[in-house]
Amino acid sequence: MTRKFIAIIFLIFIALSFAFALPKVNVKVSSTMATVTTRLYEYGVDLQSGILTNGYNVFYQDLHVWANSGDGLVLYYDGKALTPTRWSFDKSENKEFETTSNVTINFFYDVNGQSVEKSITFVNNPYYEIQVNVKAPKDLQLGLTFPTLQSNFNRTANEKMFGSFYTQKGIITLSSISNGTFNDSGESTFTGTLTGKIYMGPVKNTLIFSVFPKEQGVILHFIGTYPGSEPWYSWFLYIFVEFLNWLYNLTGNYGWAIILFGVIIRIILYPLSHVQIKSMLKMREIQPKIEALKNKYKDPKKLQEEQMKLMKAEGVSTASSCLPLLIQFPVLALLYYVIFYSREVFAYNPQFLIWKDLSIGGIGPNILLIFMIVILTAWSSLWTSTKPSQVWLAAGMSG
């Protein structure tokens, strides 16, 4: 009966691990403005002028990333900014709503009696992606501006891709177009239709490459010219980030991927852990002899000498227990960085057990996990601690 119950609970947990619902996109509309808020970003759109006005990264404490200065997807004809005659949302009335789909705002223009349509799509994914499409007569030449951050860090490549970097906030914008050309100010000139993509977020290659999978070489060149955009050891860290993503593709859930990642790291570090645990158990065995020496010798210097003799005779070394632990710290720090780096994709991860969003930190949402860690650490410490009083100290430090 007990085995069946445990099996049922386990199957329920497995099922919960793959329960999935995309984060919702919230859209608020006034007579002149629309605010589109995804799980990662908040965008402001001026409905009267048909331009993007502001960008806030809500995932990074509402960081104000960008503000329009004539570069908010402004449509030009003959050197003059165009004003839309009307606008509409795809698949929704022009009012406040929520959706798990992408949100598209369409703007309609009249250019000397010719119809032009511009669509801005805010993509509901973890890649900070915006798409823009312009439909116009094939012989009509137009201009469209793309977001920039700092003019001294603007770059173009093959006239089809544009990049801009903000050093103080570590934010990059990258834009690509299917038709026409870019200049060094992020302004595109084209004839007829245009399809474009925009990335506006932190310098994270795995996210950027998801938006521009065919432009990896160009993107790496851009990033390489932006001072301070990435640490010198980033190439090494990306190996482990990609490995975590591979585990995700294997399991279908970042919760299981993190567990597998941790297990694999523990297996790799097992020789060091084995030496450490063996030394601590040996230390525990000779603890009564050490206590006897403390009772026998009151002189600290003499006590230390006798303790060293005892440890040498028993084959115990303090370094054998401390050194393996110190070596593990950089590896654990690496694991933390990989998890921290992947926060955006965690926000779009299927539910894992009782956790709907693995990107949410803090004590409240993770109180059960903290409790489990404390209990498991206390149980583990019972086997290795030389003093019972150290058990709950170790558990407290783990939490």
N, C-alpha and C positions, 0 to 999 in steps of 0.2 A: 504493500500500500504506500509506504513511504517513498519507495523508488518511483512508483507511478506518479506520485504527487510532484516529486522533484523534476521528473521528465516533463510533466505538463507545464510547470513554471518555466523551465528552460525553453520550451517551445514557444511559450508566450513572449518571453524576452527576445527570442530570435525574430518573431513576427514583428514585435515593436521596433526592432532595429531597422526594419525596412519600410515602416510606415512613413510616408513622405507627402509633404504639402509644401509647395513653393511659398516663400515669404510673400506677403501681400505688398502691392504698390498702392499707396494712398495718393489720390489726386484731389486737390482743393481748387475751386474755380471762383473767381470774382468777375466783375464786369471787364476788368483790364488785365488781370494776372492769373496765371495757373501755377500751382506749386505741385511738383511731382516728387514724391518721396519713396525711394526704394529702400531695401534693407541697408544699403550702403551709402546712399547719396540723396541729397535734396537739391532739386533743380528749380530755378525760377524762370518762367517764360512770360514775356510781355506779349499778350494776345493782340494788342492793337498794332504793334510794330512787327510782330512775327519773329522776335529774336530771343535767344537765350540770354538771361540777364545775370544769373548768379549760380554758383555751385558750392555746396557745403558737403563735406564728408562727415556724415552723421556717425559713421563707424569709428571715427577718430575724434570724438568729442566735439562734433559740429565745427570742424576745422574749415574756415572760409578759404577755399582753394582758389577760386577764380571769380572775377566780376567783369561784366561786359565793358569794353572800351572800344567799341566798334568791331569787335571780333567774335560776336555771338551769333554766328550763322546768319549774318546780314546778307540779304540778296541784293545785288546791284545790277542796274542796266544803264549803260552809257555814263558810268561814273556817278550815278545817283542811287541812293538807297530806295528800294521799293517798299511800299506799304500795302499789306494785304487788304483785299476787299471784304474777306470773311475768313472764318476758321471753323474747324470742327475736330472732334475726336473720332478715332476709329472705334467701332463697336460699342459706342456709348453716347449718351446724350451729353450735352455741354453743361454738366454740373458735377458736384462732388461725388466721387465713387471710389471703390476699392476693387482691385483685381489681382489675380496671380499671373496675368498675361503681360506682355509688353504693352506700353502705352505710346500711342502715336497721335501727334497733333498735326493736322493738315492746314496749311495756309494757301489761300488762293489769290492770285494776282492777275491784273489786267495790264499787259504791256503793249500799248499801241493797238488795242483790239485783239491781241493774242493772249490766250489763256496759259498761265504758268502755275504749277502746283509745287509747293515745297512741303515735305513731310519730315518731321523730327520724331524719331522713335527712341524711347528710353527702354533699354533692354533689361528685363528682370533676370539678371544672372550675376555671378560674383566677379565680373570682369570690368566693371566701371565702363560699360560700353554704351555709346550713343551711335545711332545710325541716322543718316540724312539722305534724302532722295529728292531730286528736282526733275520734274517733267516739263519740258518746254519744246516748242517747234525746233526741228533739227537745224535750222539756219539762224536761230536766235542766240546771240552771244551774251552771256551773263557772267556775273562775278559772285563769289560766295566767300565770306570770311570764316576762318576757323579759329578756335580758342588759342591764345598765346599766353605765356606767363612772364618771361623776361626776354626782351628783345636781343640782348647780348648772348642768349643761349638758344636762338632760333636756328634750325637746321632744315635743309631740304635734301631730298635724294631722288634722282631720276625725275624730278619735277612732279612725281606722283605721291610723294610722302613728305610730311612736315612734322617736325618735332620741336618742342619748347620745354625748358626746364626751369624750375624755381628752386634755387639753392637753399633758401632758408627753411622751406617746408618739405623739401625732398619730394616734390610733386612733379610729375611729367605729363605732358599732353602729347599724344601722337595721333596724326590724322592721315588717312589715305583716301584717294579718289580714283575712280575708274576711268574718268574722262577729263581732259583738260590738263592744266599745269598749275603748280604752286609757285609763288614767289617767296622771298625770304621773310616776308611779314605774315605768312599764313593766309594769304589771299589767293584764291583759285580763280582761274578764268577758264570757261568752257563753253561749248556750243551744244545746244540740245539737252539731252538728259545727263544726269550726274548721280552716281551712287558713292557715298562716302561713309567712312567709319571713324569714330573718335574714341580714344582711351584717355581718361583724365583721372589719374590716381597715383598711388605710390609706385616707386621704381621696383616692380616685382616682375621678373622675366616670365614666370610661369603664367601670370595673369595676362600680361601684354601679348605673349605669343598665342594665347587662346583667341584674341581678337584679330591678330595679324599673323596667321600661321605661315604664310608664304614670304614674310618679310623679316625673318629672324636675323639675317646677316646685316641688313640695314639698321635694324633696331639696336643690335649690339654695337654697331659703329656709332650711332647716336649717343648711346649711354656712355660709351668709352670716351667721348669728347666732353661729357658733363662732369666737371670736377666735384668729387664728394658724393656722387649719385649712388655709389655702391662701395662697400668696404673691399679692401684688396683680396680678402679671403672668400669673397662671395661665390667664386667658381666652385670652391670646395663645399660650401653649404648647399648649393643648388643640387649637388649629387644626392644629398639626403632628402631634400625636398621632392625631387623627382622619384626617389625610392618610395617615399610616403604616398605619392600620387599613384605609383604602380600598385602598391598594396591596396589603395582605395579601389582601383579598377578591378583588382582581384576579388575583393570582398563586397564592394558595392556600398560600403559605409565607412566613414572616417573614424567612427568609434572603434570598430574592429581593426581598422588599419593602424590606429595608434597603439592598440593592445599588441598586435603582431609586431609592430616596430619595437615596442618596449621589450617584448619577449626575445626578439632577435638580438637586441643590444645586450640583454642580460646573458644570453648564451655566449655571445662574443666575449663578454667580460667575466664569464664564469671562472676561468683560471685564476683571475685576480680575486674574485669573491671567495673562491674556495680557499685560497691562501689566507685571506683575512678571517674567514669564519673558523678555519682550523686553528689559527693562532689565538683567536678569542676563546674558543672552547678549551684550548690548552691552558690559557690564562685562568679560566674559570676553575679548572682542575687543581691548580696550585694555589688558589686563593686562600684556602685554610692555612697553608704553610706560610704565606705572606702575612696573614693575620697573627700567626704565632710569632713571627719575627718582630712584628710591631709591638707585641706584648713583651718580648724579651729585650729589645734594644730601644732605649729612650733617646739616645743620641741620633739626630737625623742623619749625620754623615755616616755613622757606623751602620745605621739601618739601610741606607741607600747602598752601601757596599755589599751587605749581606743579601739584599734583594737582587742585586746584579749577579752575584755568585749563584744564587738559587735559579734565576732565570736562565743563566748560561748552562748550568747543570741539567736543567729540564728541557733545554733546547727551545726556549721561548724568547722572542724578540719583539719589542714594542714597534720597531720599524716594520716588521712583517705584517702587522695589523693596520698601521697608519698609512704606509706607502700605497698599498693597493687602493685604499679609499681615496687618497689624493689624486691618483691617476684616473679614477672614475669621474671626478668632478667635471673635467672638460667635456667628456662624452655626454654627461647628463645636461650640461649647459647647451650642448649642440642639439640634443633632443628638445629642450625647451624652446630654442630658437626656431627649429623646424615647425613646431606646433604653433608658436606665436606668428610665424610668417604666414601660415595657412589659414588665418582667422577668417578671411573672406569666404573661402570655399567651405569652411565649417558652417558658416551661416546658412548655406544652401544645401547642407548635408541632410539626408534622411534622419528621422528621429532615431536616437540610439538609446535603447532601454527606456529610462524615464526622462532622458534629456532631449528636449525638442530642438534646442539650439546649442551646439557645442562651442559656439563663439562667445557665449555669455559667461563672464567671470563673476567673481564675488562669492561671498559666503552663502547667501540665501539660496541661489539656484543649485549650489553644489554641496549643501550641508550633508546629504546622505553619503556622497563620495568622501568627504572629509572624515565623517564618522567611520566609514569602512577602512580608510587608510590608517586612522589611529588604532583601531582594533587589531588590524593585521600586523601593524608595526609592533604593537605591544606583545602580540602572540609570538612574533619572530624574535623579539628581544629576550623573551623568557629562555630561549635556547642558547643565547650567546652572551647575555649580560653576566658579569661577575658579581653584580650586586642587584638584588631585587628592586631597590629604590631607583635604579637607573632605567627600569623598564618603561615607566610612565613618562620619564624625562625624554627618552628617545621617541616615544609616541607623540608627545607634545611638540617636539621639534619637527617631526614629519608632517604634522598638520599645519 
